[in-house]
Amino acid sequence: MEILSKIIIGLIAFIHIYILWFEIFAWTSRGPKVFRSFPKDLFEPTKAMAANQGLYNGFLAAGLIWSFFIGDPEWQNNVALFFLTCVTIAGIYGTLTADKKIFFVQALPAILGIILIQLK
């Protein structure tokens, strides 16, 4: 369970690093290809908003990566659980307000990570 939970945490951190990159650096170039239902003329005006969201995703990734460097196993789990819970809440909120796919990309992997940590 230990290795599997670390793999899931690493995968979630990687996903959030990708989201950071996408929302900060590729919002106007790749965004219209990914979010086809979002009006194309709104990508440029929402560039700063998307970058702000990307920064928050970067903080989530940083917290998950930080958990790998904590020596005390109990604190390592606590920090990982905190950030996985943040990802879960953000994923559920995004599912309810933006796109149903967000649940499967963000919330579900984080829930799996929480379960794996609890099973250790």
Secondary structure, DSSP 8 states (H G I E B T S, - for coil): -HHHHHHHHHHHHHHHHHHHHHHHHSTTTTHHHH-TTS-GGGTTTTHHHHHHHHHHHHHHHHHHHHHTT-SSHHHHHHHHHHHHHHHHHHHHHHHHHT-THHIIIIIHHHHHHHHHHHH-
